[in-house]
Amino acid sequence: MPMLRIDDITYAIAGRRLFEEARATIPAGHKVGLVGRNGTGKTTLFRLIRGELALESGAIALPARARIGGVSQEVPSSDVSLLDTVLAADTERAELLAEHSDDPNRIAEIQTRLADIDAWSAEARAAAILKGLGFDEAAQARPCSDFSGGWRMRVALAGVLFAQPDLLLLDEPTNYLDLEGALWLESYLARYPHTVIIISHDRGLLNRAVGAILHLEDRKLTLYQGNYDSFARARAEKLALAEAEAKKQEARRAHLQSYVDRFRYKADKARQAQSRIKALAKMQPITSPQEAALRAFTFPEPDELSPPILSLEGVSVGYGDRRVLSRLSLRIDQDDRIALLGRNGEGKSTLSKLLAQRLEKQSGRIVRAGKLRVGYFAQHQVDELHVDETPLDHLRRLRPGETPARLRARLSGFGLMADQADTLVGKLSGGQKARLSLLLATIDAPHMLILDEPTNHLDIESREALVEALTAYSGAVILVSHDMHLLELVADRLWLVKGGAVAPYDGDLESYRASLLSGEDRPAKADKSVEKRVQASRDDIASLRAEVRRCEARLDKLADMHARLQEKLADPALYDDARRADLDVWTAKFAEVEDGIARAEALWLEAQDRLEAAGQG
């Protein structure tokens, strides 16, 4: 039986069609990810399902008495404790407990229903949900008004999860969660007993928590079975097929048009030309499905500094008299890619601010390279943009001597095209604001880029573009993110921030994920092998990294040669008897290159093994 049936719906906002005869059926109990480009109407679809907006045509059907739930925009702020706020979210339980009756039959009905909905274990379930979202027992007893808006959003999420509606609609729930909360939510949603539709750009969540993808594109809905990766593969095949068909049709159209242009005014060919004009008119254009282009980020390249670019010796940092991190002895080189791990409140953002010189040390010694430039992006900075100015205005203030054309080129390098360049920031989307903030953070070609939750407002294509930009970037990267996909592709070193200390993490991201889900935090240094790796000479490690890069460059050159030789050997003329000598020469060269690739790969693997043995792979 379907939980949700969408039948040929049509809906427009301000004359712009978001849905046109769109249809989909979601079976009961399914976990579905709703994806599509920003601005296509995903949040609007949720509002239509909830009945907050009226359809122009079509229908949305749900089972009778089905309960729909989602995170309210009205975040709770009261003197009621977090635990009681979450318990009150199950309105049926709250009403049954509040009901007083002298009728024995009614009392029996109430008790039976309370037993059916497992009311007596409610407090333990609510506490477990709050704990999973980052609230310990002491925090659960505090009033909602004690917490900031982001934390209260977690309380609202806890409330709807506790109420367990028949259809759970979640719109970017990980935007206000840290890595630990996001991983817990993935696990919880995978076990959720009812139907879930979740709007998310978090690839890890869409791979691990859902079993189908509902794609909104060209005002239509298409349901794909499987997780996001399987959807992406099916999508790529669909695009390739559509592109091939479009090319065939374009060739046919060009042929017909050529005939028309040549013969339409010649009396003996006019009739045939007219028939081809009619054929052209009847041809329905085959267009590739609307594809979100990989809107690349263009990070300027910094000059190279001698290592280390930054070192901390016995440093402590905090706020006022409160010390958050103590006795930090750390070193950062320009080719480092470091992810900061640790539960919320342990000090990841504090360390980021210290490294970015947004927070002064309380004690110890910090040595920075003389010409060190640092770029810093934190989610709150998106809110600090000037809403009554355009992106062009922001850049003019930083680069008053540059021409408008150069400033616009900078903006387009971050996906902000002509229209957005002249739009007031207050009217830009969250993703566009994030792009502007990233541009401002990197405009001076920093040697070290510190990113604290950079992906919250970026869609999946933009996140992939960010990965590409960070991979190509030649400066150091310090990354705090709940996006496991981003961490896995960018970071090659892990630091655990825990208990007021920062130390290398013994394990990979998957082991960290497992430790969080099991409720156990692995120690920063679990055995002597970790200590040995930490003590390894950084100069030796830098040399090993350079050797790996040289091996990779050698492989790239050999691969180019291999491709050119393959193309040469594919020439049929080379196989004429008269060119037998040439063929022998090219064949011998091809064999030499293949042998060279095999040897280069062996050297690269050997260099990689040595680097990993040093604990820096």
N, C-alpha and C positions, 0 to 999 in steps of 0.2 A: 504494500500500500504506500502511495507517495505521501511524503510529509508536505511537499510544496509543489504546486503545479502552476507554471506561468504560461498563459495561453495568449499568444499573439498580442502582446501589450505594445502600446504606442504612447510615448510621453515626450514632451518638449519643455524646455525652460527658455523663456525670452526668445521664442521663435527657433531655437536650436534643438533639433531632434536628438534625443539621447537613446531612445528605443523606438524601433519601428517593426511591428509584428514580430517581436522577439518571443521566443518560447523556450522552456526548459522544464524538466521534471526531476525533482530531488527525492529519492526514496527515503523512507523513514530510517533513522539511525545512521545515515551517511555523514561523513565528515568531508566538507567541500571547501576548497579554497577559491575565492572569487578574485580573479586577476584581470588586469586591463590597464591601459595607459591612464595616467593621472588625468582627470577631467572627463573621462568617458561616461561616468554616471554610476559608479559602484555604490557610493554612499546613497545616492538618490534611489537606487534599487532597494536598499534596505528600508528607506522611508516609505516606498511604495508597498513593500511587503507588510510593514507595520500599519498601513492604512493612513499614514500621516499626509499623503498626497493622493490626489484623485487622478486616475488613469483617463487618458483621452479615449482609448478603446482597449479591448481585450479584458482579461480577468486574471486575478491571482487567487488561487484556491488553497485553503488549508483545512485539515480535519476540524470538525466541530469541537469547540472548547480547547483547541490547542493553545498552549501558553507560549508566547513569544517573549524572549528576553534579550537585553543588550545593555551595555554600559551607558548609563545616563550621563548626559552632559552636565547635569546638576550634581556636582560632587558634594558628598555629605560634609558639612562643617557644623558640628554641634557639640554639646557637652556629653553626648552619649558615647560610651566606650566603643572601640573598634569592634569588639566581639559582639556586643549587643546590636550594633548597627548592621552587622552581617546577619545575625540571627533574625532581625526584623525584615530582612529582604525576602524571606519565605513568608509571604503574607498569609497563606492558608494556615500554616502552623501557628503564626502569631494570632490570627483570629480565633482559631480553635482553642488555644490556650487561654485567650481572654474571655471566651464565652462562658457564661454562668447559667446553669439550667437546673430546675428541680425535677424535670421530667426524666425518669429512669431510662426510658428508651433513647432520649436524646443524649443523655450522658454516655450510654453504651455506644451510640453512633460516633460520638466525639472520640471516645477512647479507641474504638476500632480504627477510625481514620488516622488518628495520631500514630497508632502502631503501623498502619499501612505505609505512611510516609516516613517511617523511621524517626519520629520526632524526638525520641528519648536519647538518641545518639547525636542530635543536632549540634550540641555545643562542641563535642569533640571534632565533628566534621568541619564546623566553621573555624575552629582553632587551627586545624591541619591546613586548611586553605590559606588562612592568613599567614601561617608560618611559611608555607611554600612561596608566598609572595613577598617575604622578607620581614614579617613582623614577629618578633619573639614574644614570649609570654607577657613580659612587662609592658611592651608596646600595645598589646591587645587590650590591656586594661585602661589605657589612656584614652582621653576623649579625642574625637576626630579633629576638633579645632586645634589640637597641638601640632598637627601635621600640615606640611605644605601641599599645594594643589596637586603636584605629581604623585605624592604618597596617598593623597585622598582618592586619586583615580584608581590606585591599586585596591583601596577599600571598596570602591564601587564595583570593580571587577570581581573581587572576592564575593560580594553580595550576590551578583547574578550567577556566578558559578555555584554558590551554595543553594540558590533557589531552584536550580536545575530545570529551566524551562524546556518544553518539548522541542522548541526551535530556538537555538542560541545563535544570535547574530553579533559577531565581534568585528569591529572596525579598527584595524591597526592596534591591537592590544599591546604589542611589545614596545610601542613607542615610549611608554612610560615605565618600562621594566628594564632592569639590568640583566646581564647575562644569566645570572642564577635564576631570576624570576622567569625569564624567557624559556629557559630549559625546563623548569618545573611546569610551566604552562603547556609546553609541547607534550610532556608526559601525561598531564592531566586530561588534555583534550583528546588524546588518543584513547583514553579509557572512558570518556564521557558517555553516559548511557543513552543519550538522545541525539537528535540531528544538530549539526553545527555547520554554519556557513561563516567563513572568516575572510575578511579583506586583509591581505597582508602582502608586503614586499619582502618578507623575511624568507629567503629560499630554504633555510634549514627547517623552519616551522612547516612550510608547505611540503617539504619532503618527508618529514617524520610524523606529522600529526593528521594529515588528511589523506583520503583515498581517491579523491576525484578533484578535478580543476574545472571550474565554470569560467569560461573566457568571454569577456565582454569586448566586442570589437565590431566596428561598422554598424553599430546600433542593434547588433544581434547577439544572442547568447549561444555558446556551444559548450556542451559538457564532455570532458575528456576523462576517461577512467585512468586511475593511477596518480602518482605524486607529481610534483612540479617537474622533475627531471624527465619523466616519461612524457609529460605534456610538451616540454620544450623540444624533445626529439620529434614527436608527432607534428608539432607546429612547423619545425624546420622542413620536414618532408612536404607538408602542405604548401608552404611558401615556394619550395623549389618546383613543385608541380605547377602551381599557379604561374610562376615566372616563365616556365617553359611554354605553357599554353599561351601566355601573353605574347611571347616572342614569335610563336608560330602565327598567331593572328595578325601581328604587326607586319610580318613578312607578306602574308596574304593581302592585307590592306594596301601595302605599298605597291604590290603587283597590280592590283585592281586600279589604284589611283594613277599609276604610270600609264596604263592603257587609256584611262579616261582623258588624261592630260594630252596624250598624243592624238587621239582620234575623235574626240567629242564634236569637233567642228568640221569633220570630213563627212561629206554626204553618204559615201558608201559604207562608213563605219559608225554612223551616228546611232543607229538602233542598238548595235552591240555596246557602244559606250553608255547609252542610257540604261541598259540592263545592268551594267556594272555599277553605275551610280546608285541604282536601287539596291544592289547587293551591298554596297558600302553602307548605305543608310540603314539596312537591316542588321548589320553586324553589331551585336551587343559587345561593348568593350569588355575584355577580360582583364581585370586589374588584380595585381597582387593584393592579398588582404592587407589592410592598413597596418603597417609595421612600424613599431616604435624604433626609430633609428638609434643606433648606439651613440648617444650624444656625448662625445668624448670630452674629458677634462684635459686641459693643456697646462701642465705644471712647468713653469720656467726652470731651467737647469742651473743649479748653483755651481760656483767654482769649488775646486777641491781644497780642503783644509787638511793639515797634518793631524794625525790621530794623537790623543783623543780630542774630540771636539768639546767634550764636557766631562768633568769628573767631580764626584762628591766624596768628601772625606769626613767621616764622623758627623754628618749633618743631621740636625733635628729641625722639624717644622711643625707648625700648628697655627692656631688662631688665638690671639691674646695669650692668656696663661695656660691654655689647653694645648698639650703636645699630642699630635696625631701620629707622627712618624719619628723614630729616633735612630741615631747612630747609623745613618745611611752611608755606605761606601760603595759607590757605583761608578761605572765608566760607560760612556757612549761614544762609538765611532760613527763616521759618516755613512757607512754601509750597513748599520744596524737596522733591523726590522723587529721591534719589540712590542709584544702585546702585554698589557697589564691585566692580570687576573686577580680576583679577590671579591669577597662578598661586599655588598653595598655598605658604605659607612666605614670600610677599613682604611680608605685613604687614597684610592686610585686618582680621583680628581685633584686631591691635595698635592700629590706627587706631580701630576700634570701641570698644575699652576706653578709649582716650584721650578720645574724645568723650564717653563715658559716665562719666568721672571714676573709672574702675576702675583706671587706670594713670596715674601722674604723669609730666609732661613732664620731660625732662632739661635742656632749655634753651629759650629763646624766650619768647613772650608769648601767653597765651590770654585773650581777653576774652569773658565770658559776660554775657548780659542779666541784670539784677538779680534777676528773679523766675523765671529759667529752671528748668523742671522737665524732667528727662530720664528716659525709660523705656528699660530695657535688657533684651533677651531674647537669651540665648545657649543653644545646645543643652545645654551642661553644666549649666545652671541647673535643667533638668528633674530631673537626678540629685541636686540639692541640696535638693529638697523634703523635708519631714519625713515619712518613710514611715509613722510610727506615729501620725500625726495625720490628721484629716479636712480636706477643703477648707474647711469651716466654721471649723475651728480656726485655719487659716492666716489667714483674713480677720478673725477676732476679735482676733488679735494686732495687726493693722494698724488695725482700726477698733473698738476696745473699746467705744465709746459708741453704736454703731449697734445697732438692734434685730435679732433673728434674721431677721425677715421681710425687712428691707432687705438683710442679708447674703445671704440666699437669692436675692433678686432679682438681686443682682450676679452670683452664680454662674450663674443661669439665663440671664443675658445673654451668657454665654460657653458656653452649651450644657451646663452641668453642672446637671442637674435634681435633684429631691429625693433620689433614691436615691444619686446620686454625691456629693451634699453631705455625707452622713453616712457615706460609705465611707472606710476608711483609704486614704491615698494609695498605700501599697504594693500595694494590690489594684486600683488603677485601671489602665486601659490607657495605653499610651504617648501616644495622642492626647488622652485626658482629662487626663493630667499636663501636656501641652503647653498645653492650654487654661487650666489653672489658672495656669501660669507666665505666660502672656500677660495674664491678668487681673491678676496681681500687678504686672506690669511697667507696666500702664496705669492702675492704680487711682487715681493722683494726677493724672490728666488731663495727661500730659506735653506740653510744647510740641515736644519732639523724641523720636521713637521709633526706637531702634536695634535692628534685628532681624538676628541672626547665625544663619542656617539655621533659620528658624522653622517650616518645613513638614515636617521629617523624619518626624514621627509623625502627620501629619494626612492623612486620606483626601481623595479628590478633591473631594467636596462641601465639606469643611471648608476646603480651599485656596481654592475659589471664594468661600466666605464671607469668608475673610481678605482676598481681593482687594477685595470689596465694602466691607469695613470700612475698609481703607486708602484706598480711593478717596474715601470720605465723610469721613475723618479730616482735620481742619484743621491738624494740626501737621506738622513736618518728618519725613521718613522717610529713614533711612539703612539700606540693605538689602544683606546678603550672602546669596546663595542660589545653589544649583546648579539651581534650578527656573526654566528659561528662560521658561516660561509666566507665572510670577509676576513676573519681572523685566520682561517685555515689557508687562504690563498696568499695573504700578505706577510704574516708574521713568521720569522724563523727563530725567534727567541721568545721565551715566556718568563715573565717575572711575576711572582706571587706576592701580593700586598696583603699582609696578614699580621695581626698582633703587634702593630706598630713597627714592623720591619718589612724590608723588601729584599727578596732573594730569588735566585733562579729556581724555576719550578722543575721538579724531577718528574717528567712525564710529558705526554703530548696533550693536545686539546681533547681528544677522545677520552683519555684517562681522566682528565679534569672534569669533563662532562659526567662521566660515570661516578666520580667521587661526589659531585654535587647532588646527583639524583639519589645516591645511596645515603646521603646525609653525612658523609665523611669528607673532611678536607684533608687531602694528603699534605704532609709536611713539605716545606720548601726544600729541605735537604734530608732525604730519607735514608741515605747511606753514604759510605765513604767515597764511592765513585763520583757522587755529585760534588763533594768537596774537592776531589782531585780535578774535576773538570773546571770548577770555578777558579782554581789556582793556575790553570794552564796559561802559558804566556800569551798575552793578547797580541804580541808582535808575531808569534808563530801562527796564530789563528788568522791574522790579517794576511800573512803570506799564503796560507792555505786557501783563503777565499780568493786571492788574486790568481792563484794557480787554477782554481775551478773556473773563474771567469775566462782565463786564457784558453782553457780546454773548450769551453762553450763557444768562444769566438772561432776557434779552429774548426769545430764541428759545423758551425754556420757556413764558413767559407767552403768547406768540402761539400756540404749539401747543395750549395749554389752550383758548384762545378759539376756535381752529379746530375743535377737537373738539366744543365746545359748540354752535357754529353748525351743524356737520354734523348733530348730533342734532336741532336745531331744524328744519332743512330736511328732515329725514326724516319729520316729522310730516305724515300725509296731510291732516289738517284744514286745514293751511296753504294747500292748493291749491284750496280751495273758492273759487268766484267772489266770494263775499262778503268774502273776506280777501285779495283781489288786492293791495291796498295794502300789507298787512303782508308779503306775500311779496316784493314789490319792495324793501322796506326791508331785510329779512333777507338777500336775495340781494346787495344792494349792500354790506352789511357784510361778507359772506363774501368778496366780491371784494377789499374793502379789506384784510382780514386776510391773504389769499393774497399780495397785493402787498407787504404789510408783511413777511411771512415771507421773500419773495424778497430784499427790501432788507436785512433783518437777517442773512440768510445771507451776502450779499455783504460786509457790514461785518465779520462774524465771520471769513470767509476772509481778508479784508484784514488784520485784527488778527493772525490766526494766521501769515500770511506774514511780517509784520513781526517777530513774536516768533521765528520760525524763522531769519530773517535775522540776528537777534542771537545765534543759537547756543543758544537755550534752548527750542526747540520740543519 
